């Protein structure tokens, strides 16, 4: 059974697993969320499994997400699909009662399960049965029939291992570079990342396209927007924030922020202040 995460203090928000959720505290009042690390055998490819459960919602609840540079495989009653990297924000509306089981792959980690450039999935949703045939359809049926969340995760993990993925040094290099971008806010330009990686800009772009599914410029901007959402909540003024995160000016940051989050920074700050 899913358990509810505690409400965390605002100063720790940037460190939580809800990074990228728009208004995460309200979300945790509407549904339960748990996350589970993968077993060692699948850990080179999968970042974590996640389960969202909601029960007897009086009103529909929409959770908006500012996406990450990752591939997700999700199974619920009304969808069962592999989602490539989503360039914009997206949302999911929960009604009544339900459960979603998700597998979030490491950046680059889905390449061994695809056998080709991950960019072919970018911005797309592909049915699991379409991608993996009868075996994929069976996985979906088994997961939907399994009421225990831990057992459902075990089914997903066993299915992925049955596909026989092989570790790829380039996949692991891509994951390490994406982690560097996420964790080091001083990385604001592609040429900086290329220099740190020891690759040319063009080589870095090819690596990200083939293994992450999207270019390094988008990845840098997306993680800086995640950081911006946290810093706006903490009260940092936009001009200072724009300069720190590598934007040419405040207006540029505001445009990117609004497109991804669905509201301008000032409105988001007010939303967070009500949490």
Phi and psi in degrees as GROMACS dihedral restraints (atoms count N, CA, C in turn):
[ dihedral_restraints ]
;  ai    aj    ak    al  type     phi  dphi    fc
    3     4     5     6     1   -68.6    20    10
    4     5     6     7     1   149.7    20    10
    6     7     8     9     1  -118.8    20    10
    7     8     9    10     1   152.0    20    10
    9    10    11    12     1   -86.5    20    10
   10    11    12    13     1   130.9    20    10
   12    13    14    15     1   -72.4    20    10
   13    14    15    16     1   147.1    20    10
   15    16    17    18     1   -69.1    20    10
   16    17    18    19     1   154.2    20    10
   18    19    20    21     1   -73.0    20    10
   19    20    21    22     1   120.6    20    10
   21    22    23    24     1   -92.9    20    10
   22    23    24    25     1   151.4    20    10
   24    25    26    27     1   -65.2    20    10
   25    26    27    28     1   152.8    20    10
   27    28    29    30     1   -58.5    20    10
   28    29    30    31     1   -37.1    20    10
   30    31    32    33     1   -67.3    20    10
   31    32    33    34     1   -14.2    20    10
   33    34    35    36     1  -100.7    20    10
   34    35    36    37     1     2.8    20    10
   36    37    38    39     1   -58.9    20    10
   37    38    39    40     1   -40.2    20    10
   39    40    41    42     1   -62.4    20    10
   40    41    42    43     1   -20.1    20    10
   42    43    44    45     1   -95.3    20    10
   43    44    45    46     1    -4.0    20    10
   45    46    47    48     1   -83.1    20    10
   46    47    48    49     1   164.1    20    10
   48    49    50    51     1   -74.2    20    10
   49    50    51    52     1    -5.8    20    10
   51    52    53    54     1   -90.2    20    10
   52    53    54    55     1     9.4    20    10
   54    55    56    57     1   -58.7    20    10
   55    56    57    58     1   128.8    20    10
   57    58    59    60     1   103.9    20    10
   58    59    60    61     1   -16.8    20    10
   60    61    62    63     1   -77.0    20    10
   61    62    63    64     1   136.3    20    10
   63    64    65    66     1   -83.9    20    10
   64    65    66    67     1   121.8    20    10
   66    67    68    69     1    57.7    20    10
   67    68    69    70     1    62.4    20    10
   69    70    71    72     1   -66.1    20    10
   70    71    72    73     1   -31.6    20    10
   72    73    74    75     1   -65.8    20    10
   73    74    75    76     1   -39.8    20    10
   75    76    77    78     1   -64.0    20    10
   76    77    78    79     1   -38.7    20    10
   78    79    80    81     1   -59.4    20    10
   79    80    81    82     1   -40.6    20    10
   81    82    83    84     1   -71.6    20    10
   82    83    84    85     1   -12.4    20    10
   84    85    86    87     1   -82.5    20    10
   85    86    87    88     1   -18.7    20    10
   87    88    89    90     1   -98.3    20    10
   88    89    90    91     1   -27.9    20    10
   90    91    92    93     1  -148.3    20    10
   91    92    93    94     1   164.8    20    10
   93    94    95    96     1   -98.7    20    10
   94    95    96    97     1   142.6    20    10
   96    97    98    99     1  -134.7    20    10
   97    98    99   100     1   128.9    20    10
   99   100   101   102     1  -131.8    20    10
  100   101   102   103     1   152.4    20    10
  102   103   104   105     1  -131.8    20    10
  103   104   105   106     1   139.4    20    10
  105   106   107   108     1  -130.8    20    10
  106   107   108   109     1   133.1    20    10
  108   109   110   111     1   -70.8    20    10
  109   110   111   112     1   149.8    20    10
  111   112   113   114     1   -76.9    20    10
  112   113   114   115     1   162.2    20    10
  114   115   116   117     1   -71.4    20    10
  115   116   117   118     1   162.0    20    10
  117   118   119   120     1   -54.7    20    10
  118   119   120   121     1   -34.3    20    10
  120   121   122   123     1   -65.7    20    10
  121   122   123   124     1   -29.9    20    10
  123   124   125   126     1  -107.7    20    10
  124   125   126   127     1    -6.7    20    10
  126   127   128   129     1   -60.2    20    10
  127   128   129   130     1   -29.8    20    10
  129   130   131   132     1   -62.9    20    10
  130   131   132   133     1   -16.8    20    10
  132   133   134   135     1  -114.7    20    10
  133   134   135   136     1   -32.7    20    10
  135   136   137   138     1  -109.7    20    10
  136   137   138   139     1   129.9    20    10
  138   139   140   141     1   -76.1    20    10
  139   140   141   142     1   -49.7    20    10
  141   142   143   144     1  -167.8    20    10
  142   143   144   145     1   163.2    20    10
  144   145   146   147     1  -101.3    20    10
  145   146   147   148     1   148.9    20    10
  147   148   149   150     1  -139.7    20    10
  148   149   150   151     1   148.9    20    10
  150   151   152   153     1  -133.1    20    10
  151   152   153   154     1   126.1    20    10
  153   154   155   156     1  -111.4    20    10
  154   155   156   157     1   128.8    20    10
  156   157   158   159     1  -130.8    20    10
  157   158   159   160     1   135.9    20    10
  159   160   161   162     1  -137.4    20    10
  160   161   162   163     1   149.1    20    10
  162   163   164   165     1  -135.9    20    10
  163   164   165   166     1   126.4    20    10
  165   166   167   168     1    51.0    20    10
  166   167   168   169     1    49.9    20    10
  168   169   170   171     1   -66.2    20    10
  169   170   171   172     1   127.8    20    10
  171   172   173   174     1   -69.6    20    10
  172   173   174   175     1   -34.5    20    10
  174   175   176   177     1  -131.2    20    10
  175   176   177   178     1   149.6    20    10
  177   178   179   180     1   -57.6    20    10
  178   179   180   181     1   144.5    20    10
  180   181   182   183     1  -124.1    20    10
  181   182   183   184     1   127.2    20    10
  183   184   185   186     1  -104.5    20    10
  184   185   186   187     1   123.1    20    10
  186   187   188   189     1  -106.1    20    10
  187   188   189   190     1   120.0    20    10
  189   190   191   192     1   -94.9    20    10
  190   191   192   193     1   141.1    20    10
  192   193   194   195     1  -124.1    20    10
  193   194   195   196     1   134.6    20    10
  195   196   197   198     1   -93.8    20    10
  196   197   198   199     1   106.9    20    10
  198   199   200   201     1   -64.9    20    10
  199   200   201   202     1   161.6    20    10
  201   202   203   204     1  -108.4    20    10
  202   203   204   205     1   165.1    20    10
  204   205   206   207     1   -82.2    20    10
  205   206   207   208     1    62.0    20    10
  207   208   209   210     1  -138.6    20    10
  208   209   210   211     1   159.5    20    10
  210   211   212   213     1   -97.7    20    10
  211   212   213   214     1   138.6    20    10
  213   214   215   216     1  -124.4    20    10
  214   215   216   217     1   140.8    20    10
  216   217   218   219     1  -110.1    20    10
  217   218   219   220     1   122.0    20    10
  219   220   221   222     1  -126.5    20    10
  220   221   222   223     1   141.3    20    10
  222   223   224   225     1  -131.8    20    10
  223   224   225   226     1   121.0    20    10
  225   226   227   228     1  -146.1    20    10
  226   227   228   229     1   174.6    20    10
  228   229   230   231     1   -58.8    20    10
  229   230   231   232     1   -39.6    20    10
  231   232   233   234     1  -102.2    20    10
  232   233   234   235     1     2.6    20    10
  234   235   236   237     1  -159.7    20    10
  235   236   237   238     1   151.3    20    10
  237   238   239   240     1  -152.0    20    10
  238   239   240   241     1    96.6    20    10
  240   241   242   243     1  -151.8    20    10
  241   242   243   244     1   163.3    20    10
  243   244   245   246     1  -104.2    20    10
  244   245   246   247     1   127.0    20    10
  246   247   248   249     1  -110.1    20    10
  247   248   249   250     1   123.3    20    10
  249   250   251   252     1   -73.7    20    10
  250   251   252   253     1  -177.0    20    10
  252   253   254   255     1   -61.3    20    10
  253   254   255   256     1   129.0    20    10
  255   256   257   258     1   -98.7    20    10
  256   257   258   259     1   119.1    20    10
  258   259   260   261     1   -67.4    20    10
  259   260   261   262     1   -42.6    20    10
  261   262   263   264     1   -94.4    20    10
  262   263   264   265     1  -172.4    20    10
  264   265   266   267     1   -77.1    20    10
  265   266   267   268     1   163.0    20    10
  267   268   269   270     1  -149.2    20    10
  268   269   270   271     1   169.4    20    10
  270   271   272   273     1  -144.6    20    10
  271   272   273   274     1   161.9    20    10
  273   274   275   276     1  -135.7    20    10
  274   275   276   277     1   132.8    20    10
  276   277   278   279     1  -102.9    20    10
  277   278   279   280     1   125.8    20    10
  279   280   281   282     1  -100.6    20    10
  280   281   282   283     1   136.4    20    10
  282   283   284   285     1  -133.8    20    10
  283   284   285   286     1   144.7    20    10
  285   286   287   288     1    60.6    20    10
  286   287   288   289     1  -118.3    20    10
  288   289   290   291     1  -128.8    20    10
  289   290   291   292     1   151.1    20    10
  291   292   293   294     1   179.0    20    10
  292   293   294   295     1   178.6    20    10
  294   295   296   297     1  -150.1    20    10
  295   296   297   298     1   141.2    20    10
  297   298   299   300     1  -122.3    20    10
  298   299   300   301     1   128.2    20    10
  300   301   302   303     1  -103.2    20    10
  301   302   303   304     1   124.7    20    10
  303   304   305   306     1  -121.9    20    10
  304   305   306   307     1   146.3    20    10
  306   307   308   309     1  -118.8    20    10
  307   308   309   310     1   113.9    20    10
  309   310   311   312     1   -99.4    20    10
  310   311   312   313     1   116.0    20    10
  312   313   314   315     1   -80.9    20    10
  313   314   315   316     1   152.1    20    10
  315   316   317   318     1   -65.0    20    10
  316   317   318   319     1   150.6    20    10
  318   319   320   321     1   -54.6    20    10
  319   320   321   322     1   125.2    20    10
  321   322   323   324     1    87.1    20    10
  322   323   324   325     1   -14.3    20    10
  324   325   326   327     1   -76.0    20    10
  325   326   327   328     1   -14.8    20    10
  327   328   329   330     1   -87.5    20    10
  328   329   330   331     1   -15.2    20    10
  330   331   332   333     1   -52.9    20    10
  331   332   333   334     1   -43.9    20    10
  333   334   335   336     1   -65.0    20    10
  334   335   336   337     1   -18.5    20    10
  336   337   338   339     1   -94.9    20    10
  337   338   339   340     1    -2.6    20    10
  339   340   341   342     1  -113.1    20    10
  340   341   342   343     1   -36.4    20    10
  342   343   344   345     1    76.0    20    10
  343   344   345   346     1    19.8    20    10
  345   346   347   348     1  -167.4    20    10
  346   347   348   349     1  -176.5    20    10
  348   349   350   351     1   -60.4    20    10
  349   350   351   352     1   130.9    20    10
  351   352   353   354     1   -68.1    20    10
  352   353   354   355     1   -16.7    20    10
  354   355   356   357     1   -63.4    20    10
  355   356   357   358     1   -20.9    20    10
  357   358   359   360     1   -67.8    20    10
  358   359   360   361     1   -15.4    20    10
  360   361   362   363     1   -98.5    20    10
  361   362   363   364     1   -10.8    20    10
  363   364   365   366     1   -58.9    20    10
  364   365   366   367     1   126.8    20    10
  366   367   368   369     1    75.6    20    10
  367   368   369   370     1    10.6    20    10
  369   370   371   372     1  -121.6    20    10
  370   371   372   373     1   155.8    20    10
  372   373   374   375     1  -120.6    20    10
  373   374   375   376     1   124.1    20    10
  375   376   377   378     1  -119.8    20    10
  376   377   378   379     1   130.8    20    10
  378   379   380   381     1   -61.5    20    10
  379   380   381   382     1   138.5    20    10
  381   382   383   384     1   -59.9    20    10
  382   383   384   385     1   -41.4    20    10
  384   385   386   387     1   -63.6    20    10
  385   386   387   388     1   -33.9    20    10
  387   388   389   390     1   -70.0    20    10
  388   389   390   391     1   -37.9    20    10
  390   391   392   393     1   -77.5    20    10
  391   392   393   394     1   -38.3    20    10
  393   394   395   396     1  -120.4    20    10
  394   395   396   397     1    10.2    20    10
  396   397   398   399     1    64.8    20    10
  397   398   399   400     1  -144.4    20    10
  399   400   401   402     1   -61.6    20    10
  400   401   402   403     1   -36.2    20    10
  402   403   404   405     1   -63.9    20    10
  403   404   405   406     1   -39.8    20    10
  405   406   407   408     1   -67.2    20    10
  406   407   408   409     1   -41.6    20    10
  408   409   410   411     1   -63.1    20    10
  409   410   411   412     1   -38.0    20    10
  411   412   413   414     1   -65.7    20    10
  412   413   414   415     1   -41.1    20    10
  414   415   416   417     1   -56.9    20    10
  415   416   417   418     1   -46.9    20    10
  417   418   419   420     1   -59.0    20    10
  418   419   420   421     1   -47.2    20    10
  420   421   422   423     1   -60.4    20    10
  421   422   423   424     1   -42.7    20    10
  423   424   425   426     1   -66.4    20    10
  424   425   426   427     1   -42.9    20    10
  426   427   428   429     1   -65.6    20    10
  427   428   429   430     1   -42.5    20    10
  429   430   431   432     1   -67.4    20    10
  430   431   432   433     1   -29.5    20    10
  432   433   434   435     1   -82.2    20    10
  433   434   435   436     1   -16.2    20    10
  435   436   437   438     1   -90.0    20    10
  436   437   438   439     1   117.4    20    10
  438   439   440   441     1   -81.8    20    10
  439   440   441   442     1   -24.4    20    10
  441   442   443   444     1   -84.2    20    10
  442   443   444   445     1   123.7    20    10
  444   445   446   447     1   -64.3    20    10
  445   446   447   448     1   -40.3    20    10
  447   448   449   450     1   -64.8    20    10
  448   449   450   451     1   -39.1    20    10
  450   451   452   453     1   -67.0    20    10
  451   452   453   454     1   -35.6    20    10
  453   454   455   456     1   -66.0    20    10
  454   455   456   457     1   -40.1    20    10
  456   457   458   459     1   -61.7    20    10
  457   458   459   460     1   -42.5    20    10
  459   460   461   462     1   -60.6    20    10
  460   461   462   463     1   -37.2    20    10
  462   463   464   465     1   -63.4    20    10
  463   464   465   466     1   -44.5    20    10
  465   466   467   468     1   -63.8    20    10
  466   467   468   469     1   -41.7    20    10
  468   469   470   471     1   -65.7    20    10
  469   470   471   472     1   -44.4    20    10
  471   472   473   474     1   -62.4    20    10
  472   473   474   475     1   -38.2    20    10
  474   475   476   477     1   -62.2    20    10
  475   476   477   478     1   -46.9    20    10
  477   478   479   480     1   -63.0    20    10
  478   479   480   481     1   -41.6    20    10
  480   481   482   483     1   -64.6    20    10
  481   482   483   484     1   -32.6    20    10
  483   484   485   486     1   -66.4    20    10
  484   485   486   487     1   -19.1    20    10
  486   487   488   489     1   -78.3    20    10
  487   488   489   490     1    -8.4    20    10
  489   490   491   492     1    67.0    20    10
  490   491   492   493     1    48.2    20    10
  492   493   494   495     1   -65.1    20    10
  493   494   495   496     1   147.8    20    10
  495   496   497   498     1  -116.7    20    10
  496   497   498   499     1   132.3    20    10
  498   499   500   501     1   -62.9    20    10
  499   500   501   502     1   141.7    20    10
  501   502   503   504     1  -129.7    20    10
  502   503   504   505     1   118.1    20    10
  504   505   506   507     1   -56.6    20    10
  505   506   507   508     1   -32.4    20    10
  507   508   509   510     1   -70.1    20    10
  508   509   510   511     1   -35.7    20    10
  510   511   512   513     1   -61.8    20    10
  511   512   513   514     1   -42.7    20    10
  513   514   515   516     1   -71.7    20    10
  514   515   516   517     1   -33.2    20    10
  516   517   518   519     1   -64.6    20    10
  517   518   519   520     1   -43.4    20    10
  519   520   521   522     1   -61.1    20    10
  520   521   522   523     1   -43.3    20    10
  522   523   524   525     1   -61.4    20    10
  523   524   525   526     1   -41.7    20    10
  525   526   527   528     1   -65.6    20    10
  526   527   528   529     1   -38.4    20    10
  528   529   530   531     1   -69.8    20    10
  529   530   531   532     1   -39.4    20    10
  531   532   533   534     1   -63.7    20    10
  532   533   534   535     1   -40.9    20    10
  534   535   536   537     1   -62.4    20    10
  535   536   537   538     1   -37.0    20    10
  537   538   539   540     1   -62.0    20    10
  538   539   540   541     1   -44.4    20    10
  540   541   542   543     1   -62.8    20    10
  541   542   543   544     1   -42.9    20    10
  543   544   545   546     1   -64.5    20    10
  544   545   546   547     1   -39.1    20    10
  546   547   548   549     1   -94.1    20    10
  547   548   549   550     1   -15.9    20    10
  549   550   551   552     1  -116.2    20    10
  550   551   552   553     1   100.8    20    10
  552   553   554   555     1   -69.7    20    10
  553   554   555   556     1   -10.2    20    10
  555   556   557   558     1   -76.5    20    10
  556   557   558   559     1   -13.0    20    10
  558   559   560   561     1   -81.0    20    10
  559   560   561   562     1   106.7    20    10
  561   562   563   564     1  -126.6    20    10
  562   563   564   565     1    -4.7    20    10
  564   565   566   567     1  -134.9    20    10
  565   566   567   568     1   149.6    20    10
  567   568   569   570     1   -64.5    20    10
  568   569   570   571     1   -39.0    20    10
  570   571   572   573     1   -65.9    20    10
  571   572   573   574     1   -31.4    20    10
  573   574   575   576     1   -64.4    20    10
  574   575   576   577     1   -45.1    20    10
  576   577   578   579     1   -66.0    20    10
  577   578   579   580     1   -39.2    20    10
  579   580   581   582     1   -61.7    20    10
  580   581   582   583     1   -42.7    20    10
  582   583   584   585     1   -62.7    20    10
  583   584   585   586     1   -41.7    20    10
  585   586   587   588     1   -67.3    20    10
  586   587   588   589     1   -32.2    20    10
  588   589   590   591     1   -81.4    20    10
  589   590   591   592     1   -17.1    20    10
  591   592   593   594     1    80.4    20    10
  592   593   594   595     1    12.9    20    10
  594   595   596   597     1  -109.1    20    10
  595   596   597   598     1   161.0    20    10
  597   598   599   600     1   -75.3    20    10
  598   599   600   601     1   163.3    20    10
  600   601   602   603     1   -58.6    20    10
  601   602   603   604     1   -44.0    20    10
  603   604   605   606     1   -65.5    20    10
  604   605   606   607     1   -41.0    20    10
  606   607   608   609     1   -64.1    20    10
  607   608   609   610     1   -40.6    20    10
  609   610   611   612     1   -62.9    20    10
  610   611   612   613     1   -41.6    20    10
  612   613   614   615     1   -63.1    20    10
  613   614   615   616     1   -39.7    20    10
  615   616   617   618     1   -65.3    20    10
  616   617   618   619     1   -43.2    20    10
  618   619   620   621     1   -59.2    20    10
  619   620   621   622     1   -47.5    20    10
  621   622   623   624     1   -66.2    20    10
  622   623   624   625     1   -41.4    20    10
  624   625   626   627     1   -61.0    20    10
  625   626   627   628     1   -46.0    20    10
  627   628   629   630     1   -77.9    20    10
  628   629   630   631     1   -31.0    20    10
  630   631   632   633     1  -108.9    20    10
  631   632   633   634     1   -36.5    20    10
  633   634   635   636     1   -91.2    20    10
  634   635   636   637     1   -35.5    20    10
  636   637   638   639     1   105.4    20    10
  637   638   639   640     1    -5.3    20    10
  639   640   641   642     1  -156.6    20    10
  640   641   642   643     1   158.1    20    10
  642   643   644   645     1   -72.5    20    10
  643   644   645   646     1   161.1    20    10
  645   646   647   648     1   -64.6    20    10
  646   647   648   649     1   -29.8    20    10
  648   649   650   651     1   -62.7    20    10
  649   650   651   652     1   -44.1    20    10
  651   652   653   654     1   -62.8    20    10
  652   653   654   655     1   -43.3    20    10
  654   655   656   657     1   -60.3    20    10
  655   656   657   658     1   -45.5    20    10
  657   658   659   660     1   -60.4    20    10
  658   659   660   661     1   -49.3    20    10
  660   661   662   663     1   -61.8    20    10
  661   662   663   664     1   -40.6    20    10
  663   664   665   666     1   -65.3    20    10
  664   665   666   667     1   -44.3    20    10
  666   667   668   669     1   -69.0    20    10
  667   668   669   670     1   -32.0    20    10
  669   670   671   672     1   -69.2    20    10
  670   671   672   673     1   -30.5    20    10
  672   673   674   675     1   -70.0    20    10
  673   674   675   676     1   -37.9    20    10
  675   676   677   678     1   -58.2    20    10
  676   677   678   679     1   -44.7    20    10
  678   679   680   681     1   -64.1    20    10
  679   680   681   682     1   -40.4    20    10
  681   682   683   684     1   -59.8    20    10
  682   683   684   685     1   -40.7    20    10
  684   685   686   687     1   -60.5    20    10
  685   686   687   688     1   -40.6    20    10
  687   688   689   690     1   -69.5    20    10
  688   689   690   691     1   -40.8    20    10
  690   691   692   693     1   -73.3    20    10
  691   692   693   694     1   -33.8    20    10
  693   694   695   696     1   -60.3    20    10
  694   695   696   697     1   -41.6    20    10
  696   697   698   699     1   -61.7    20    10
  697   698   699   700     1   -36.8    20    10
  699   700   701   702     1   -78.1    20    10
  700   701   702   703     1    -5.9    20    10
  702   703   704   705     1    99.1    20    10
  703   704   705   706     1     8.7    20    10
  705   706   707   708     1   -71.0    20    10
  706   707   708   709     1   136.2    20    10
  708   709   710   711     1   -71.1    20    10
  709   710   711   712     1   151.6    20    10
  711   712   713   714     1   -65.5    20    10
  712   713   714   715     1   -36.5    20    10
  714   715   716   717     1   -62.7    20    10
  715   716   717   718     1   -45.5    20    10
  717   718   719   720     1   -64.7    20    10
  718   719   720   721     1   -43.3    20    10
  720   721   722   723     1   -62.8    20    10
  721   722   723   724     1   -43.7    20    10
  723   724   725   726     1   -59.3    20    10
  724   725   726   727     1   -42.8    20    10
  726   727   728   729     1   -66.1    20    10
  727   728   729   730     1   -42.0    20    10
  729   730   731   732     1   -66.7    20    10
  730   731   732   733     1   -32.2    20    10
  732   733   734   735     1   -95.8    20    10
  733   734   735   736     1     6.6    20    10
  735   736   737   738     1    87.4    20    10
  736   737   738   739     1    14.9    20    10
  738   739   740   741     1   -83.5    20    10
  739   740   741   742     1   150.2    20    10
  741   742   743   744     1   -68.2    20    10
  742   743   744   745     1   -32.6    20    10
  744   745   746   747     1  -162.7    20    10
  745   746   747   748     1   175.2    20    10
  747   748   749   750     1   -63.4    20    10
  748   749   750   751     1   -36.9    20    10
  750   751   752   753     1   -63.9    20    10
  751   752   753   754     1   -38.4    20    10
  753   754   755   756     1   -63.2    20    10
  754   755   756   757     1   -44.9    20    10
  756   757   758   759     1   -61.5    20    10
  757   758   759   760     1   -42.9    20    10
  759   760   761   762     1   -62.2    20    10
  760   761   762   763     1   -40.7    20    10
  762   763   764   765     1   -64.0    20    10
  763   764   765   766     1   -48.5    20    10
  765   766   767   768     1   -63.5    20    10
  766   767   768   769     1   -42.9    20    10
  768   769   770   771     1   -61.4    20    10
  769   770   771   772     1   -47.4    20    10
  771   772   773   774     1   -64.0    20    10
  772   773   774   775     1   -40.5    20    10
  774   775   776   777     1   -64.6    20    10
  775   776   777   778     1   -39.1    20    10
  777   778   779   780     1   -82.9    20    10
  778   779   780   781     1   -43.1    20    10
  780   781   782   783     1   -87.7    20    10
  781   782   783   784     1   -26.5    20    10
  783   784   785   786     1    95.7    20    10
  784   785   786   787     1     4.5    20    10
  786   787   788   789     1  -160.1    20    10
  787   788   789   790     1   154.1    20    10
  789   790   791   792     1   -69.5    20    10
  790   791   792   793     1   161.5    20    10
  792   793   794   795     1   -55.3    20    10
  793   794   795   796     1   -39.1    20    10
  795   796   797   798     1   -63.5    20    10
  796   797   798   799     1   -40.7    20    10
  798   799   800   801     1   -68.2    20    10
  799   800   801   802     1   -36.7    20    10
  801   802   803   804     1   -66.2    20    10
  802   803   804   805     1   -39.3    20    10
  804   805   806   807     1   -61.9    20    10
  805   806   807   808     1   -39.5    20    10
  807   808   809   810     1   -67.1    20    10
  808   809   810   811     1   -38.5    20    10
  810   811   812   813     1   -62.1    20    10
  811   812   813   814     1   -46.1    20    10
  813   814   815   816     1   -65.0    20    10
  814   815   816   817     1   -34.5    20    10
  816   817   818   819     1   -67.3    20    10
  817   818   819   820     1   -16.1    20    10
  819   820   821   822     1   -90.9    20    10
  820   821   822   823     1    -4.9    20    10
